[in-house]
Amino acid sequence: MTIKQKKAIKNMVENGGIVSKAMVDAGYSPATAKTPQKLTESKGFEELKEQYKSSLLSRGIDGKRLAKKMNEWLEAQKPFSSHTEPDKMVPDYQTQIKAGEMLREDIGLSKDTNIIQQFNAGEMEIEFIGGKK
């Protein structure tokens, strides 16, 4: 794995998973960053992902915990204040959209795939309707 690959992955973690921006910030050319699969499909990237995954597991961050956090992001709300109405909580669409994009990318779903979330007996279930990448 190269120094640029390490920097790019670190940048991706910090910027919420935007691969092309992470690549440019790590020193890749803008032309190379237009084809992020050159990084994400490389052997070095796979090695770093496995190291990162092992690091998360060693800190007690597992699939259930990540699913719970992703659910919080998918249902994120923010306070809304107005001079004419009482304060209230409203959906935080920017966070919800970003969470959906991250989830799609993480599990390899195309943008035309719909994600349906439901709860049964306190457990979250997710169903995917549409195409795969």
C-alpha positions as CSV (number, residue, x, y, z in Angstrom):
1,M,0.0,0.0,0.0
2,T,1.2,3.5,-0.8
3,I,1.4,6.7,1.3
4,K,-1.2,8.2,-1.0
5,Q,-3.6,5.3,-0.4
6,K,-3.1,5.7,3.3
7,K,-3.8,9.4,3.1
8,A,-6.8,9.0,0.9
9,I,-8.4,6.5,3.3
10,K,-7.7,8.7,6.2
11,N,-9.3,11.6,4.3
12,M,-12.3,9.5,3.4
13,V,-12.9,8.7,7.1
14,E,-12.6,12.4,8.0
15,N,-14.8,13.7,5.1
16,G,-17.7,11.2,5.4
17,G,-16.6,8.9,2.5
18,I,-16.3,11.2,-0.4
19,V,-13.7,9.2,-2.4
20,S,-12.8,11.7,-5.2
21,K,-12.3,14.6,-2.8
22,A,-10.2,12.4,-0.4
23,M,-8.0,11.3,-3.4
24,V,-7.3,14.9,-4.5
25,D,-6.6,15.9,-0.9
26,A,-4.1,13.0,-0.7
27,G,-2.2,14.2,-3.7
28,Y,-3.9,12.3,-6.6
29,S,-4.5,14.3,-9.7
30,P,-8.1,15.5,-10.4
31,A,-8.1,13.3,-13.5
32,T,-7.3,10.2,-11.5
33,A,-9.8,11.2,-8.8
34,K,-12.6,11.1,-11.5
35,T,-12.1,7.3,-11.6
36,P,-12.1,6.5,-7.8
37,Q,-12.3,2.8,-8.5
38,K,-8.6,3.0,-9.3
39,L,-8.2,3.5,-5.6
40,T,-11.1,1.6,-4.2
41,E,-10.4,-1.6,-6.3
42,S,-6.7,-1.6,-5.6
43,K,-5.0,-4.3,-3.5
44,G,-3.6,-1.7,-1.1
45,F,-7.1,-0.3,-0.5
46,E,-8.4,-3.7,0.4
47,E,-5.6,-4.3,2.8
48,L,-6.2,-0.9,4.5
49,K,-10.0,-1.6,4.7
50,E,-9.2,-4.9,6.5
51,Q,-6.9,-3.2,8.9
52,Y,-9.5,-0.5,9.6
53,K,-12.2,-3.1,10.1
54,S,-9.9,-5.0,12.5
55,S,-9.3,-1.8,14.3
56,L,-13.0,-1.1,14.7
57,L,-13.7,-4.6,16.0
58,S,-10.9,-4.3,18.5
59,R,-12.5,-1.2,19.9
60,G,-15.9,-2.9,20.2
61,I,-17.5,-1.4,17.2
62,D,-19.4,-4.2,15.5
63,G,-22.2,-4.5,13.0
64,K,-25.0,-4.1,15.5
65,R,-23.5,-0.9,16.8
66,L,-22.9,0.5,13.4
67,A,-26.4,-0.4,12.3
68,K,-27.8,1.4,15.4
69,K,-25.7,4.5,14.6
70,M,-26.7,4.4,10.9
71,N,-30.3,4.2,12.0
72,E,-29.8,7.3,14.1
73,W,-28.4,9.1,11.1
74,L,-31.2,7.9,8.8
75,E,-33.7,9.4,11.3
76,A,-31.7,12.5,12.2
77,Q,-33.5,15.6,13.4
78,K,-32.5,19.1,14.2
79,P,-34.0,21.9,16.2
80,F,-36.0,24.6,14.3
81,S,-36.6,28.0,15.8
82,S,-39.0,30.6,14.5
83,H,-40.2,34.0,15.7
84,T,-43.8,33.1,14.8
85,E,-43.9,29.4,15.9
86,P,-42.8,27.4,18.9
87,D,-39.4,25.7,18.7
88,K,-39.7,22.1,17.3
89,M,-37.6,19.3,16.0
90,V,-37.6,18.8,12.2
91,P,-36.0,16.2,9.9
92,D,-32.3,16.9,9.2
93,Y,-32.5,16.0,5.6
94,Q,-28.8,16.7,4.8
95,T,-27.7,14.1,7.5
96,Q,-30.4,11.6,6.3
97,I,-29.3,11.9,2.7
98,K,-25.6,11.6,3.5
99,A,-26.4,8.5,5.7
100,G,-28.3,6.9,2.8
101,E,-25.5,7.6,0.4
102,M,-22.9,6.1,2.7
103,L,-25.1,3.0,3.3
104,R,-25.6,2.5,-0.4
105,E,-21.9,2.8,-1.1
106,D,-21.0,0.5,1.8
107,I,-23.2,-2.3,0.7
108,G,-22.7,-1.8,-3.1
109,L,-26.2,-0.6,-4.0
110,S,-26.9,1.6,-7.1
111,K,-28.7,4.9,-6.7
112,D,-31.9,3.4,-8.2
113,T,-32.2,1.0,-5.3
114,N,-34.8,1.9,-2.7
115,I,-34.1,1.2,1.0
116,I,-37.1,0.3,3.1
117,Q,-36.7,0.3,6.8
118,Q,-39.1,-1.2,9.4
119,F,-39.1,-2.3,13.0
120,N,-40.5,-5.6,14.1
121,A,-40.6,-6.4,17.9
122,G,-37.9,-3.7,18.5
123,E,-35.5,-5.0,15.8
124,M,-34.7,-3.0,12.7
125,E,-35.1,-4.7,9.4
126,I,-33.9,-3.3,6.1
127,E,-35.2,-4.4,2.7
128,F,-33.7,-3.3,-0.7
129,I,-35.8,-2.9,-3.8
130,G,-34.2,-2.3,-7.1
131,G,-30.9,-2.9,-8.9
132,K,-27.4,-3.8,-7.6
133,K,-24.2,-2.2,-8.9
